[in-house]
Amino acid sequence: MILVTNTIKVKKGHVQEVAKRFEQPKAVHQSPGFVRLEVLITKGLEEYDELKVCTTWENDEAFQAWTESDAFKNAHHKRKTEGNENKGESIMLGAELSKYEIAYQHEAG
């Protein structure tokens, strides 16, 4: 299995707004090989807010197929901030993708 993290930096005060976008299941949840999604909010940052969108996949091929799908392309179109569409301002400051092989995993109990 693999874990993919998308670390997203956003303007201060907007992290809950971005996190809420992941509240309901989306197309990724139906993608073959998808296992789980977690959204983590980084605590204690002063200059910007940050969250990590973590997805777990059965294998790298499943993740790659998701990134090449039309559903992925539709889900990742450029978003503008609500209320700032006319100015073209974005609350997004950047993102970084990291992939990890899950060597071991233990559940409670």
Backbone bond lengths (Angstrom), bond angles and torsions (degrees), N, CA, C in turn:
res aa  C-N    CA-C-N  psi(-1)  N-CA   C-N-CA  omega(-1)  CA-C   N-CA-C  phi
1 M - - - 1.457 - - 1.517 109.25 -
2 I 1.329 114.56 156.68 1.461 120.15 175.73 1.519 110.03 -128.63
3 L 1.316 114.57 154.26 1.459 123.20 174.69 1.520 106.90 -117.95
4 V 1.318 116.37 130.49 1.461 121.60 178.34 1.517 107.44 -118.06
5 T 1.337 116.33 126.82 1.463 119.96 176.62 1.517 109.26 -112.92
6 N 1.315 115.12 134.03 1.457 122.20 171.82 1.520 105.63 -111.53
7 T 1.337 117.19 104.06 1.458 122.43 -179.58 1.520 107.65 -87.25
8 I 1.324 116.17 116.23 1.462 122.36 -173.93 1.525 109.49 -113.06
9 K 1.328 115.80 124.11 1.462 121.54 174.34 1.527 108.05 -96.80
10 V 1.344 115.60 133.86 1.455 121.13 179.28 1.518 110.10 -132.98
11 K 1.319 115.13 159.49 1.463 119.98 177.66 1.523 110.04 -57.85
12 K 1.308 115.31 142.41 1.460 122.99 -179.38 1.532 109.91 -51.05
13 G 1.328 115.53 134.28 1.459 120.80 176.91 1.524 114.35 92.73
14 H 1.343 118.47 -0.20 1.459 120.94 -175.39 1.525 113.91 -116.87
15 V 1.327 118.57 6.00 1.465 120.49 -173.88 1.536 111.89 -64.67
16 Q 1.315 117.83 -38.88 1.466 119.82 179.85 1.530 111.22 -65.99
17 E 1.312 116.17 -36.49 1.464 121.71 177.60 1.530 110.55 -60.79
18 V 1.321 116.63 -44.55 1.461 120.66 179.64 1.529 110.27 -71.26
19 A 1.325 117.58 -42.60 1.467 121.09 179.81 1.528 111.00 -59.60
20 K 1.308 117.07 -37.56 1.467 121.93 -178.28 1.532 111.47 -61.03
21 R 1.315 117.77 -26.79 1.472 121.09 178.21 1.523 111.85 -60.47
22 F 1.332 116.91 -19.93 1.463 121.90 -177.05 1.530 112.15 -103.85
23 E 1.332 116.81 6.59 1.460 121.32 -175.34 1.529 112.75 -63.19
24 Q 1.301 117.40 -40.92 1.465 121.94 -178.08 1.526 110.29 -102.70
25 P 1.348 117.48 146.92 1.467 119.96 176.14 1.534 111.29 -56.37
26 K 1.318 115.17 145.21 1.467 122.05 -178.07 1.527 108.47 -127.29
27 A 1.307 116.13 -167.09 1.461 122.15 -177.82 1.522 112.09 -59.78
28 V 1.327 117.72 -34.76 1.464 120.55 -178.47 1.526 111.31 -57.70
29 H 1.314 116.83 -33.20 1.463 120.80 -178.25 1.530 112.44 -65.33
30 Q 1.322 116.45 -21.39 1.464 121.38 179.93 1.523 112.49 -97.38
31 S 1.313 117.01 -1.57 1.466 121.33 -176.64 1.528 110.34 -72.56
32 P 1.333 117.61 133.31 1.469 119.69 178.15 1.530 111.37 -56.94
33 G 1.315 115.90 133.62 1.463 121.15 178.94 1.511 114.46 89.38
34 F 1.338 117.91 -7.11 1.464 121.13 177.57 1.525 109.00 -71.39
35 V 1.348 117.13 136.73 1.460 121.74 179.96 1.524 111.47 -111.19
36 R 1.342 116.99 -52.76 1.465 119.18 -176.78 1.528 110.35 -161.27
37 L 1.346 114.75 161.14 1.459 122.95 176.22 1.524 108.06 -131.79
38 E 1.320 116.04 134.65 1.462 122.23 174.47 1.524 107.76 -131.94
39 V 1.321 116.12 141.91 1.466 121.58 176.21 1.526 107.32 -116.90
40 L 1.331 115.64 120.41 1.461 122.24 -178.03 1.524 109.48 -112.51
41 I 1.310 117.17 133.60 1.461 122.05 177.35 1.527 108.01 -104.25
42 T 1.328 116.11 123.12 1.459 121.63 179.42 1.524 109.31 -71.08
43 K 1.307 116.56 133.36 1.461 121.59 -179.44 1.526 110.11 -100.65
44 G 1.336 115.78 149.28 1.458 121.53 169.60 1.522 116.46 85.46
45 L 1.318 119.04 10.49 1.463 119.60 177.28 1.523 109.85 -85.23
46 E 1.315 116.84 144.90 1.462 120.29 -176.69 1.519 114.01 -104.87
47 E 1.333 118.07 -36.91 1.466 120.83 -172.60 1.520 113.87 -84.43
48 Y 1.327 117.55 -27.96 1.461 122.33 -177.56 1.523 107.54 -156.04
49 D 1.320 116.48 168.42 1.455 121.63 173.24 1.523 108.31 -98.56
50 E 1.327 115.91 158.38 1.462 119.72 -178.07 1.520 109.64 -147.83
51 L 1.316 115.37 140.50 1.445 119.51 170.59 1.520 109.33 -136.32
52 K 1.322 114.93 155.15 1.456 121.39 177.63 1.519 107.13 -116.50
53 V 1.328 115.43 124.08 1.451 121.44 173.55 1.520 105.75 -97.78
54 C 1.328 116.27 111.75 1.463 122.30 -174.51 1.523 109.07 -108.57
55 T 1.321 116.13 122.11 1.455 120.30 175.95 1.517 108.66 -118.44
56 T 1.325 115.61 139.64 1.453 122.03 177.05 1.527 107.65 -109.56
57 W 1.344 114.72 137.10 1.470 122.28 -175.36 1.519 109.68 -129.52
58 E 1.315 116.08 151.49 1.461 120.72 177.57 1.522 111.40 -61.03
59 N 1.341 116.25 -35.22 1.466 120.79 179.74 1.521 109.58 -162.92
60 D 1.323 115.96 171.27 1.459 121.70 -178.49 1.527 111.67 -64.57
61 E 1.330 116.39 -34.76 1.473 120.06 -179.99 1.524 111.50 -62.42
62 A 1.327 117.33 -38.18 1.464 120.75 178.43 1.527 110.75 -64.56
63 F 1.343 116.30 -43.21 1.463 119.45 177.75 1.524 110.39 -63.99
64 Q 1.322 116.98 -44.69 1.463 120.98 -179.84 1.528 111.00 -59.78
65 A 1.327 116.67 -42.47 1.471 120.30 178.59 1.526 110.78 -61.58
66 W 1.346 116.57 -38.94 1.467 119.95 177.09 1.523 110.89 -61.71
67 T 1.341 117.23 -45.08 1.470 119.86 -176.78 1.521 112.43 -68.05
68 E 1.314 117.60 -19.35 1.470 121.56 179.81 1.527 112.28 -97.34
69 S 1.327 117.33 -0.82 1.469 121.24 -176.00 1.529 111.79 -83.10
70 D 1.326 115.41 156.70 1.465 120.92 174.90 1.521 110.51 -63.77
71 A 1.341 117.11 -34.53 1.467 120.47 179.27 1.524 110.62 -61.75
72 F 1.334 117.30 -40.75 1.466 121.47 177.38 1.525 110.17 -62.78
73 K 1.316 116.35 -48.01 1.467 120.38 -178.59 1.523 110.73 -60.08
74 N 1.325 117.48 -41.36 1.466 121.03 178.23 1.522 111.83 -66.90
75 A 1.331 117.12 -36.10 1.469 121.09 -178.04 1.518 112.26 -73.79
76 H 1.325 117.76 -21.72 1.458 120.55 -174.28 1.523 113.92 -112.85
77 H 1.335 116.22 23.78 1.466 116.99 174.78 1.514 109.40 -66.46
78 K 1.301 116.03 153.44 1.470 120.99 -175.47 1.525 110.48 -62.49
79 R 1.334 116.18 128.25 1.466 121.88 179.62 1.523 110.33 -104.58
80 K 1.299 114.41 145.58 1.472 120.88 173.56 1.517 107.73 -106.54
81 T 1.307 117.41 157.84 1.458 119.82 178.60 1.517 109.13 -72.47
82 E 1.315 115.22 143.11 1.458 119.51 175.30 1.517 108.45 -68.14
83 G 1.322 115.70 134.01 1.456 120.94 -178.89 1.517 113.11 87.44
84 N 1.330 118.41 -10.05 1.458 121.55 179.11 1.531 111.93 -121.39
85 E 1.346 117.64 14.14 1.457 120.11 -177.41 1.533 111.98 -57.02
86 N 1.326 116.45 -37.78 1.460 119.73 -176.82 1.519 112.34 -68.56
87 K 1.323 117.41 -29.12 1.449 121.08 -179.37 1.525 111.72 -88.87
88 G 1.339 116.52 -15.07 1.455 120.01 -178.32 1.515 113.51 73.13
89 E 1.322 117.72 18.03 1.456 121.24 -179.30 1.520 109.83 -81.03
90 S 1.297 116.27 144.16 1.454 121.35 178.03 1.521 109.65 -119.43
91 I 1.325 115.62 144.52 1.459 119.77 175.32 1.523 110.54 -83.42
92 M 1.329 117.33 -12.72 1.455 121.89 -179.19 1.526 109.94 -79.20
93 L 1.338 116.17 131.16 1.462 121.22 179.83 1.524 112.35 -107.20
94 G 1.316 117.10 -14.84 1.456 120.35 179.62 1.510 111.19 154.50
95 A 1.329 115.29 167.29 1.455 120.68 -179.79 1.525 109.11 -150.08
96 E 1.333 114.79 151.76 1.458 120.70 178.79 1.527 108.97 -139.30
97 L 1.320 116.16 128.95 1.457 122.46 -178.75 1.519 110.34 -99.46
98 S 1.340 116.36 134.49 1.470 122.30 176.28 1.519 108.33 -133.17
99 K 1.341 116.16 143.09 1.463 121.39 178.07 1.517 109.45 -121.01
100 Y 1.335 115.36 141.02 1.454 122.04 -178.86 1.525 109.76 -133.43
101 E 1.298 116.15 141.60 1.455 120.37 170.02 1.527 107.04 -85.07
102 I 1.316 117.43 132.49 1.458 120.93 177.18 1.524 107.36 -85.69
103 A 1.314 115.96 108.35 1.458 121.28 -178.52 1.532 111.20 -77.83
104 Y 1.356 116.09 -43.14 1.456 121.86 179.81 1.498 108.48 -145.85
105 Q 1.325 115.10 149.66 1.454 120.79 176.92 1.524 108.26 -146.61
106 H 1.322 116.89 133.15 1.465 121.67 179.74 1.516 108.40 -124.30
107 E 1.298 116.08 141.05 1.460 122.29 175.42 1.519 109.13 -103.57
108 A 1.315 116.75 160.04 1.471 121.04 177.55 1.514 109.98 -63.23
109 G 1.315 115.69 149.68 1.451 120.40 173.33 1.469 111.27 98.63
